[in-house]
Amino acid sequence: MKKGFAIFWMLYMLFFAIPFPMLLYYNIKSDDPPSLTDTNPWLVLGILTLSVILWIIILIGYFRKWVLSNFIAKRNIDYLNRNGVPRKADIIEAVKISKDNAKYNSYELRLLFKNLVDTDIIQKAAVNDSKPQQRRFETGKKVDILIDKEMKKVPYFIFAGTVATINILVVFLIILGWLTLVALIAGYYIYSYQTENAGMGWRFIVFWHPLILCPAILLLYRVGLPSIFRLFEGGKKGEAELIKFKGLKTTAKLLSANQTGTYINAQPMVLFKLEFVDYQNKTRRTELKRIVNLLDLGSLKQETMEIFYLKENPDRIAFAADLEEIS
């Protein structure tokens, strides 16, 4: 269900990034060739350069996400196998998510183990079991894991003995798809020039042309929206994972909880003001913004809340309930 919903939203956003700007531009544009004589050539050059730069940023981002990420993940897994901090994890829940005829048995696990400062945490993890006869991933069993002590590379932890391999054929097909995308973009530049130049070169290009509007919207999706959500949530990328794996757990007193007036997907954002005592027995007061489900508004009346905080920077906190959902 979640996968289908994600695909729907991806296609929905893709429509407004590519087909919609094209439909808008070509339906608004007059059938008569516009007068391009008075167009400032330096402005045209700037718009064209900006368009090319935006597409280059998009293409580099896709190449990194589709191709380089596989090699980066393999490198990081090899690093963890050599330098990861070992921990024993208890499997407190194991749910089989693979089909009966699948090549491997896949499980979604809930693990209980000590983080880098020996605080008990619960972590969700998915795993492919290549040796089902050993029945290693069952509720009540223990597994060995390795944690990145710096918490700077993804994945932040792996199962001990994890072997990462690169499927060269798959990578080749992905590169072929990326090159096809490059060819399509280059072809659209050629098509636009041949059908719109009216003998005046690139003077036809404007800020609302799809050649600049499409990459701008795609870049907004890729960079702008995640940044906005992180701003609303009051955290940086990887902040929650860092606090979970390097944080201490304590009980904080809820001083107040007030809605900020901001809503995300019709859910109100709430500003929590908290007070807690850190490991040095020092009383601290801090604030944290959080999106609260309308059905959970009753939780705003409770007197205390479980939190995690960084030992080296106690003002960086997160709710324990939120951290349990991280996978």
C-alpha positions as CSV (number, residue, x, y, z in Angstrom):
1,M,0.0,0.0,0.0
2,K,2.7,2.4,1.0
3,K,4.8,1.6,-2.1
4,G,1.7,2.2,-4.4
5,F,1.1,5.5,-2.6
6,A,4.7,6.5,-3.1
7,I,4.6,5.7,-6.8
8,F,1.4,7.7,-7.2
9,W,2.9,10.8,-5.7
10,M,6.2,10.4,-7.7
11,L,4.2,10.3,-10.9
12,Y,2.0,13.1,-9.8
13,M,5.0,15.4,-9.0
14,L,6.7,14.3,-12.2
15,F,3.7,15.4,-14.2
16,F,4.0,18.9,-12.8
17,A,7.7,19.0,-13.3
18,I,7.8,18.0,-17.0
19,P,4.6,17.5,-19.0
20,F,2.7,20.4,-17.3
21,P,5.3,23.2,-18.0
22,M,5.4,22.0,-21.7
23,L,1.6,21.9,-22.1
24,L,1.4,25.4,-20.5
25,Y,4.2,26.9,-22.6
26,Y,3.1,25.5,-26.0
27,N,-0.6,26.3,-25.4
28,I,0.1,29.9,-24.3
29,K,2.7,30.6,-27.0
30,S,1.3,32.5,-30.0
31,D,1.2,30.8,-33.4
32,D,2.8,33.9,-34.9
33,P,6.6,34.1,-34.6
34,P,7.3,36.6,-31.8
35,S,9.4,39.7,-32.5
36,L,12.9,38.8,-31.2
37,T,14.8,41.7,-32.6
38,D,14.8,43.8,-29.4
39,T,15.6,40.9,-27.1
40,N,18.7,41.6,-25.0
41,P,21.3,39.0,-26.2
42,W,23.1,39.1,-22.8
43,L,19.8,38.2,-21.0
44,V,19.3,35.4,-23.5
45,L,22.8,34.1,-22.9
46,G,22.2,34.2,-19.1
47,I,18.9,32.3,-19.4
48,L,20.5,29.7,-21.7
49,T,23.5,29.3,-19.4
50,L,21.3,29.0,-16.3
51,S,19.2,26.3,-18.1
52,V,22.3,24.3,-19.0
53,I,23.6,24.6,-15.4
54,L,20.3,23.4,-13.9
55,W,20.2,20.4,-16.2
56,I,23.8,19.6,-15.4
57,I,23.1,19.7,-11.6
58,I,20.0,17.5,-12.1
59,L,22.0,14.9,-14.2
60,I,24.9,14.8,-11.8
61,G,22.4,14.3,-9.0
62,Y,20.7,11.4,-10.8
63,F,24.1,9.8,-11.7
64,R,25.1,9.9,-8.1
65,K,21.8,8.5,-6.9
66,W,21.4,5.8,-9.5
67,V,25.0,4.8,-10.1
68,L,27.6,6.1,-7.7
69,S,25.4,5.4,-4.6
70,N,25.9,1.6,-5.2
71,F,29.7,1.9,-5.1
72,I,29.5,4.4,-2.1
73,A,27.3,1.9,-0.2
74,K,29.6,-0.9,-0.9
75,R,32.6,1.1,0.3
76,N,30.8,2.1,3.5
77,I,29.8,-1.5,4.2
78,D,33.4,-2.6,3.7
79,Y,34.4,0.1,6.1
80,L,31.9,-1.0,8.7
81,N,33.1,-4.6,8.5
82,R,36.6,-3.4,9.3
83,N,36.0,-0.6,11.8
84,G,32.4,-1.0,13.1
85,V,31.6,-1.0,16.8
86,P,30.3,-4.5,17.6
87,R,27.0,-5.0,19.4
88,K,24.7,-7.9,20.3
89,A,21.1,-7.3,19.2
90,D,18.0,-9.1,20.5
91,I,15.3,-9.8,17.9
92,I,12.1,-8.7,19.6
93,E,10.0,-9.0,16.5
94,A,10.5,-10.7,13.1
95,V,7.9,-10.4,10.3
96,K,8.5,-12.2,7.0
97,I,7.8,-9.8,4.1
98,S,9.0,-11.9,1.1
99,K,6.7,-14.1,-1.0
100,D,6.9,-17.9,-0.8
101,N,8.6,-18.2,-4.2
102,A,11.2,-15.5,-3.6
103,K,14.9,-16.2,-4.1
104,Y,15.6,-15.1,-0.5
105,N,13.5,-15.0,2.7
106,S,13.2,-11.3,3.7
107,Y,12.3,-10.2,7.2
108,E,11.4,-6.9,8.8
109,L,13.0,-7.0,12.3
110,R,12.7,-4.9,15.4
111,L,16.1,-5.1,17.2
112,L,17.0,-4.2,20.8
113,F,20.6,-3.3,21.5
114,K,22.9,-0.8,23.2
115,N,23.9,2.3,21.2
116,L,27.3,3.9,21.1
117,V,26.9,5.3,24.7
118,D,25.4,2.0,26.0
119,T,21.7,3.2,26.0
120,D,19.1,0.6,25.0
121,I,17.4,1.5,21.7
122,I,14.9,-0.2,19.4
123,Q,15.8,-0.2,15.7
124,K,13.8,-1.4,12.7
125,A,15.8,-3.2,10.0
126,A,15.1,-5.3,6.9
127,V,17.3,-8.3,6.0
128,N,17.5,-10.9,3.3
129,D,18.3,-14.4,4.7
130,S,20.4,-16.4,2.3
131,K,20.6,-19.3,4.8
132,P,17.0,-19.9,5.9
133,Q,17.9,-23.4,7.2
134,Q,19.8,-21.8,10.0
135,R,16.8,-19.9,11.2
136,R,18.9,-17.0,12.3
137,F,16.2,-14.3,12.2
138,E,13.5,-15.4,14.5
139,T,12.0,-13.7,17.5
140,G,14.1,-14.3,20.6
141,K,17.3,-14.9,18.7
142,K,20.4,-12.7,18.9
143,V,22.4,-11.3,16.0
144,D,25.7,-9.5,15.8
145,I,25.7,-6.0,14.3
146,L,28.4,-3.3,13.6
147,I,27.7,0.4,14.1
148,D,29.6,3.3,12.5
149,K,31.2,5.1,15.5
150,E,31.2,8.4,13.7
151,M,27.6,8.2,12.4
152,K,28.6,9.9,9.1
153,K,28.1,7.3,6.5
154,V,25.0,5.4,5.3
155,P,24.3,2.7,6.3
156,Y,24.9,3.6,10.0
157,F,24.9,-0.1,11.0
158,I,25.0,-3.5,9.3
159,F,24.7,-7.1,10.3
160,A,28.1,-8.6,11.0
161,G,29.4,-10.5,8.0
162,T,27.4,-8.5,5.5
163,V,28.9,-8.8,2.1
164,A,28.2,-6.1,-0.5
165,T,28.5,-6.9,-4.2
166,I,27.9,-4.8,-7.3
167,N,25.8,-6.3,-10.1
168,I,27.7,-5.1,-13.2
169,L,24.8,-5.8,-15.6
170,V,22.3,-3.8,-13.5
171,V,24.7,-0.9,-13.2
172,F,25.4,-1.0,-17.0
173,L,21.6,-0.9,-17.6
174,I,21.2,2.1,-15.2
175,I,24.1,3.9,-16.9
176,L,22.4,3.2,-20.3
177,G,19.2,4.7,-18.9
178,W,21.0,7.7,-17.6
179,L,22.7,8.3,-21.0
180,T,19.2,8.0,-22.7
181,L,18.0,10.8,-20.4
182,V,21.0,12.9,-21.4
183,A,20.2,12.2,-25.1
184,L,16.6,13.2,-24.6
185,I,17.5,16.5,-23.0
186,A,20.0,17.3,-25.7
187,G,17.5,16.4,-28.3
188,Y,14.9,18.7,-26.7
189,Y,17.5,21.6,-27.0
190,I,17.9,20.8,-30.7
191,Y,14.2,20.5,-31.3
192,S,13.5,23.8,-29.5
193,Y,16.1,25.6,-31.4
194,Q,15.0,24.3,-34.8
195,T,11.3,25.0,-34.2
196,E,11.5,28.4,-32.4
197,N,14.6,30.3,-33.4
198,A,12.9,32.2,-36.3
199,G,16.3,33.0,-37.7
200,M,17.3,34.8,-34.5
201,G,19.3,32.2,-32.7
202,W,18.5,31.5,-29.0
203,R,16.6,34.8,-28.5
204,F,13.3,32.9,-28.2
205,I,14.3,31.4,-24.8
206,V,12.6,32.9,-21.8
207,F,12.4,32.2,-18.1
208,W,9.2,30.2,-18.4
209,H,10.5,28.0,-21.3
210,P,10.4,24.3,-20.3
211,L,14.2,24.1,-20.9
212,I,14.6,26.2,-17.7
213,L,11.3,25.6,-15.9
214,C,11.5,21.8,-15.9
215,P,15.0,21.5,-14.3
216,A,14.1,24.2,-11.9
217,I,11.0,22.3,-10.6
218,L,13.0,19.0,-10.5
219,L,15.7,20.7,-8.5
220,L,13.0,22.2,-6.1
221,Y,11.7,18.6,-5.6
222,R,15.2,17.2,-4.9
223,V,16.6,20.0,-2.8
224,G,14.1,22.5,-1.8
225,L,11.2,20.4,-0.4
226,P,13.4,18.2,1.8
227,S,15.1,21.3,3.2
228,I,11.8,22.9,3.9
229,F,10.5,19.8,5.8
230,R,13.8,19.7,7.8
231,L,13.4,23.4,8.6
232,F,9.8,22.8,9.9
233,E,10.9,19.8,11.9
234,G,13.8,21.7,13.4
235,G,16.5,19.3,12.4
236,K,19.3,18.5,9.9
237,K,19.7,15.5,7.7
238,G,20.8,12.6,9.8
239,E,20.1,14.5,13.0
240,A,17.6,11.9,14.3
241,E,19.9,9.0,13.6
242,L,22.8,10.7,15.2
243,I,20.8,11.4,18.4
244,K,19.5,7.8,18.5
245,F,22.8,6.1,18.1
246,K,24.9,8.5,20.2
247,G,22.3,9.8,22.6
248,L,21.3,9.3,26.2
249,K,17.8,8.6,27.2
250,T,16.0,10.4,30.0
251,T,12.5,11.6,31.1
252,A,11.7,15.3,30.4
253,K,9.1,17.4,32.1
254,L,6.6,18.9,29.6
255,L,6.4,22.6,30.4
256,S,4.1,23.6,27.5
257,A,2.9,22.4,24.1
258,N,1.4,25.0,21.8
259,Q,0.4,24.8,18.1
260,T,2.6,27.0,15.9
261,G,-0.1,27.6,13.3
262,T,1.7,25.6,10.7
263,Y,0.1,22.4,9.2
264,I,1.8,19.7,7.2
265,N,-0.7,17.4,5.4
266,A,-3.5,18.8,7.7
267,Q,-1.5,17.8,10.8
268,P,-0.6,20.6,13.2
269,M,3.0,21.5,14.1
270,V,3.4,21.8,17.9
271,L,6.2,23.6,19.8
272,F,7.2,21.6,22.9
273,K,9.0,23.3,25.8
274,L,10.8,20.7,27.9
275,E,12.9,20.6,31.0
276,F,15.3,17.7,31.9
277,V,18.3,16.9,34.0
278,D,21.4,15.8,32.0
279,Y,24.1,13.3,32.9
280,Q,26.0,16.1,34.8
281,N,22.9,16.6,37.0
282,K,22.4,20.0,35.3
283,T,18.8,21.2,34.7
284,R,18.2,22.2,31.0
285,R,15.3,23.8,29.2
286,T,14.9,23.3,25.5
287,E,12.4,23.5,22.7
288,L,11.4,21.0,20.0
289,K,9.0,21.3,17.1
290,R,7.0,18.2,16.0
291,I,4.2,17.3,13.7
292,V,1.4,15.8,15.8
293,N,-1.4,13.5,14.4
294,L,-4.8,14.9,15.2
295,L,-5.7,11.7,16.9
296,D,-2.7,12.1,19.3
297,L,-3.5,15.6,20.5
298,G,-4.4,14.1,23.9
299,S,-0.7,13.3,24.4
300,L,-0.1,17.1,24.7
301,K,-1.6,17.0,28.2
302,Q,0.8,14.4,29.6
303,E,3.3,15.7,32.2
304,T,6.5,13.9,31.0
305,M,7.9,12.6,27.8
306,E,10.8,10.3,27.0
307,I,13.6,11.9,25.1
308,F,17.1,11.3,23.8
309,Y,19.9,13.9,24.0
310,L,23.5,14.1,22.8
311,K,26.0,13.7,25.6
312,E,28.4,16.3,24.0
313,N,25.5,18.7,23.2
314,P,22.5,18.2,25.5
315,D,20.5,20.8,23.7
316,R,20.1,18.5,20.7
317,I,17.2,16.3,21.5
318,A,14.6,14.0,20.0
319,F,11.5,12.2,21.3
320,A,12.1,8.6,22.0
321,A,8.8,7.5,20.3
322,D,9.9,9.2,17.1
323,L,13.3,7.5,17.1
324,E,11.7,4.1,17.3
325,E,10.2,4.6,13.9
326,I,13.5,5.1,12.2
327,S,14.6,2.3,10.0
